[in-house]
């Protein structure tokens, strides 16, 4: 319920302010605003009230929201008004440059919102990130897909496409979106070129978890009841130091031994209360023992920059710009069929499942700013039905001096809405199936 509450709060803030961008610019140019809705009112509204010329309401379907402008074909697909002669207060009666500003109003507000939130967060909590340099002191460890792509446990990433990423929480994204990765391996530099096929395997099998800090001091955090670890007598707090007469310093070294001894019994060397012990334990067919390791505390790798107001404003602008760049790169990745990155696109249901199950205002505001940039980028895409589609036709009109007929605009809008609704249905369906499988299918 907390995750649901968070996603509804975030969506409400973003939708209201995005639509307010259209509303305020429409009012600036004296366009009549007939409706202002949070969420979609397909068939009925949860709440509505007429104030002046505008009906304010809340729809029952949490798929965004809309502002209905007089004399405009939008997602409401209401064309009755267009059969009458154009009126001075209608959208269609305004000059192209005014219509363009109205169309871009929501996108502009989303970008300004992200800038404002980041500025406030940096002044309140500080600018925080996990240091790549500190995290990589012992190198990195990789999942199976990462190893198949050419990485090796212990590698340190020097640069991605010629740049070093000082934030570790951004480094994984840089690697997935980059092409040429330079790593330091045994004191030498090696170049890894990620193919689309390699990215497909990484995204499909492990996602952003394909590389992690290399764990030292393999400590047991908790034991899974009824598994081999419990049967062998392993306890929380035990330290694994070896197996089958091979010493273990890093977690990936233990993983290698387990991979080589599936469905077999091994001698596990541990230290418990400063006393060395050896336990016999069976390895499962998927190379597991049945415990959760205690991960290194990344808080020790966290950098906190306390910024002045001027520095916070600049850092917020830089952050907003970087997020726009990341959105462009991710969109290119999604458009590449070989990566199958389109399968990783999530609906609000999938996004909600990624949120923490505790209410944390610092996280929520950071996520809202991140989501706000994503919403701005999505809406600027030149797809009929989105703000970018309307803006594209308006710009074409300004360049050519020719305006599409209202009938043609209606057809284009219909096609765009069909495409968008189909994509939404597929994305929601995928996330609902995943939710059912996770919760009810063992």
N, C-alpha and C positions, 0 to 999 in steps of 0.2 A: 504493500500500500504506500510505503514511503517512496519507492521508485515511481509509482504511478503519480503520486502527488508532485514529485519533482518534475517529471516530464510535462504534466499539465501546467504547472507554474511557469516553466521555461517557455513552453509553446504560447501560453497566454501573453506573457510579456512581449515575446517577439512578434506575434501576430498583431496585437493591439498597436504596438509602435510602428510596425511596418505599414499597416493600413492607415495609421494616423499620418504617415508621410504622404500618402495619396490624398487623404482628407484635407490636410492643411494647405497643400499646394492647389487643390481644387478650389478651396475657399479663397485663396489668394487671387485666383483668376475668375472668381464669381461663377463657378460651375455649381449647379445644384447637386447636392449629395443626397440621394434618396434613401440609402441604407448604409449602416456601418455595423458589420457583424463579426463577432468573435466566434470562430468555428462555422461550419456550414449548416444552413437551416433547410436541408432537403426535406420538404414536406411539412415540417413544423419547427417552431422555435421553443427553446426552454424558457426564454424571457425576451420580451420586446416592449419598447416604449417609444412613442412618437414625440420628439422634441423639435419644434419648428418644422423644417422641411425634411428632417432626417429621422428614419426609424432606427433606433439603437437596439441591438439584440444579441442574444447568445444562441447559437445553433447547437444541435445535439450531436453532430458528427465532428470530432476533433481533427479535421483535416485542413487546418489553416483558417482563413477567414476572408472577408472581402468588403470592399467599399463599392457600392453601386452608384455610378454617376449617370445623371440624366443625359440621354443622347449618346450612349456608348454601348457597343456590343461587348459584353464581358462574360465571366463564367456563369452568370445567371441565364445567359442565352435569351434574354428578353428583347425581342425585336419589334414589339407592338408600337413602342414609342417612335421608332424610326420611320413608321409609315406616315407620320405627320410632318408638316413643314418644320425645318430647324428653328429652334428658339434661341434667343441670345444667351440664356443660362445653360444651354446644353454643351456638353463636351465637344460634339462634332462641329459646333459653331466657332470654336476657338482657333486661333492661329496654330500652325503646326508646332512652333517652338514652345508654346504654352502647353500643348498636349504632351509634348515630349517631357517637359519638366514634371508634369503630373504623373506620367508613367514611371519616371525614375525616382519619384519622391520616396517611395517605400525602400528602395535599394539604398538611397543616400542615408535615410534614417538608420537602417541596419548597420551601415559602416560607422556612422557617428556614434551609435549606441555601443558598438564594440570598443571604439576608441575611448568613450567615456567610462565604460566599465573597467577596462584595463588600467586607465589612469587612476581610478578610485581604488582598485584592488592593490595596485603598486604602492599607493600612498598609505593604505590601511594595513596590508599584510606584508608588503615588500615584494620585490620581484624574485620569485623562487624558481629554481630549476636544479636538476640532478647533474652534477659535473661529470662529463664524459671522461675527463682526465683522471679523476679520482676512481670512478667506477672501473676503468680499464687498467688499474694498477696490476692486476693479475691476469689481464686479458679477458676475453669473452668466451662463453660456451654457447654452442649452437645445437638446434634440434636436427633431426634427420634430414629435413629438407634443406636446411642451411649447409649441412655437411656435404650433401649431394651437389649443392650449387658451387662448391669449391672452398668454403670457409673451413677452418680447422680450429678446434678448441685451443684457446690460448692466444688467438689472433687479437691484435689491437688495430682498430680502424683509424687510419691516419687521415684519410680524406675521402670524400664522395664527390665525384665530378670536379675535383680540384679544390674542394673546400673542406675544412675541418669544422665539425659541428660540436660546439662546446656543451650543448645540452643533450644529455643522454636520452631524455624522453623524446627528443626530436631525431636522434641519430638513426633509430630503427626506421622511421618514416623516410628519412633521406636515402637510406640504403634501398628500400623497396621502390622508391621513385627515381633512383639514380641509375646509372649505367656502369661507370668505371669506379670501382672501389679499391683504394690502396690500403693494404694491411701490413702491419709489421709482424713477421713470423720468424721466430728464432734469430732475431737481430737483423733480419733482412726484409726488404720491402717486396711485396708480391702484389700483382694486379689481378683483381677478380672482375670479370664482366658478367653481369647478371642478364641472362636471356629472358625472353618472355615466358618460355617454358619453365625456367627456374622460378620466376616470380609466381607463376600459376601454382607450382607445388608448394611454395612458401605460404602463399595466401590461403590455399585450400587446406593445408595440413596444420599450420602453426600460426599464421597471421603475424601480428606484431610481437608475438612471444617467441619468434624463431631464434632470437639472440638475447642472452641475458648476461649479467655479470658472472664471472667465473667464481663459483662458490668454493671457499676454503673452509676447513674445519666442518666436515660433514656431520652435523648434529641432527638428531631426530627430534622433531617438534611434537608429533603426535602419531599414534598407532591406529591403523584401521582395524576395527573389531572383526575377529573371525578370520583375519588374513594370516599369511605365513609369518609375518613379523611378530604378531602376538603369540602364535604357536611356538616360535623359537625362543620367546622370552625377552625380546627387545623392549626397552622402556623409553619413554620420553626423557630426553636429556643425554642419552647415550651418544658417544662420539665414535663414528666409524673411522678406523685408521688403517684397515687393510682387509684383504680377502684373498683366500687361496695363496697365501704366502707372498702376496704383492701389496706393497704399501700404497696407501691412498691419501692424497693431499687435497685433490679437487673432486667435486661431485661428478664431473664428467668421466673421471677415471673409474669411479664405481659403476657408472652407467655402462661403460665399455665392458667391464667384467661381467655384468649382468647380461648384456647382449650376447656375450660369448658362452653363457652357461644357462640358457633357457631350459626349463623343465629339469634342472639338475640341482643337486645339493652342493652348497659351497660352505667353506669355513669363513665365518665373518669375524674379523678382529675388531673389538670395540674397547673403549675405555669408559668405565662406569665408576663414579666416585673416586677418580684417580687410580683405579685398579684395572689392569688389562685383563680382558676375558676373551675367550673364543667360543662362538656359538655356531651350531650347525643349522642352516636355514635353506629351505627350498626356494628356488627362483621360479616364478610363474612363466607360462608360455609367452607372455608379452613383456618379459624381462622386468618384472616388478617384485618387490618384497612385501609391500603393504604398509608403507609409512610415508608421512609427509616430512620433508627436510625443513630445517629452520634456515630461512634465507638470510643472507647478510642484510643488516639494517641499512637501507639506502639513505636514511636520515643523516648518516655520517657523511654522505656524499652530497648533501644538499647545500646549495649556495643561496644565500638570502641577501639581496642588495636593497638597502634602505635608500630610497631615491628622494630627491627634492621634487618640488612640484614641476619645475621645468624639465628635469630629467625624466620624471614619470610620464609627462605628456609626450615627450619624444619617444620613450620606450614603448608607449601604448600605440603610437602611430607606426613605429617599426614593426611591432607585433601584428597589428592589423594588416599591414602590407604583406608580411611573411605568410600569414594565413591565406591571403588571396592567392599568393604564388603557389602555396601547397594545394589549394583547391583546383587551380589550373592543371597542375601536374597530376593530381589524382583523377581528374576528369579525362586526361589523356590516357592514363592507365586503364580506366574503365572502358574507354573506347577501343582499346586494343583487344580483339577477340581472343588472342592466344593466351593472355594472362588470366582470362575468366574472372577478372576483378569485379565485373558487374554482379557476380553472385554474392559479393560481400556488401552490396548496398543494403542499407537497413531502413525500415520504416520506423515511425515513432515507437512501435512495440519493441523492435530490436534495440533501439537506442535506450529505451527505458530499462531494459535488462542489463545494460552496461553501467548504469548509474549505481552508486553505492546505496546500501540499505540503511544508512544513517543520514540525517539531515545536516549538511555541512555548507554553510553559506559561502565560504571561500571557494569551494569546489563548484557550487551551483552558479555563482556569478562568473567564474572562469569559463564554465561550460556554456553559459548563456552567451558570452561574448564570442566564443568559438563557433557556436551554432548560428549566431547572428551573421557572421561573415559567410558561413556556408549558405544561409538563406539568401543573402545578397547575391552571392555568385550564382546560385541556382536560378534566381529570378532574372538575372541579366542574360541568361542563355536565350538565343534568338529562336525560341520555340513558341509557336502560336498557343495562346492560352496563358503564357507567362508574360511578365512585364517586359522582358527582353523582346518577345515577339511583337508586342504593340510598338515598342520603341523602334524596332527595325523598320517596320512599315512606315512609321512617321518620319524617320530619317530618310528613307527612300523617297518619300513624298517631298521632303524639303530639298533633296538633291535634284529630282526629276521634274518637280512641279506638278506631278500627276498623283491623284489620290485614288486608292482602290474604291470601287463601288461598295455600298453598304451590303449588297447581296453577296459580293465576293468575300468581303470581310466576315460575313456570317458563316459562309462555307469554311473559310480558313480557320475561324475560331472553333467551329464544330470538330474539324479534323484534329486540331490541337488538343481539344478537351478529351477526345476519344483516346488519343495517344497517351496523354497524361493519366487518365483514369485507368487505362490498361496497365501502365507501368506501376501505378500505385497498387492496383489489385494484385499484381504479381509479387511486388515487394511485401505487402502485408501478408499475402498468403504464405510466402516463404517463411516469414518470421513467426507466424501462427503455428505452422507445422513444426518448426524447430522448438517452439515453446512446448507444444504437446509432447513431442518426442522426449525432451529433457525432463518434463514433469511427470509423465505418465507411462513412458515406455522404458523399461529397464533392460 
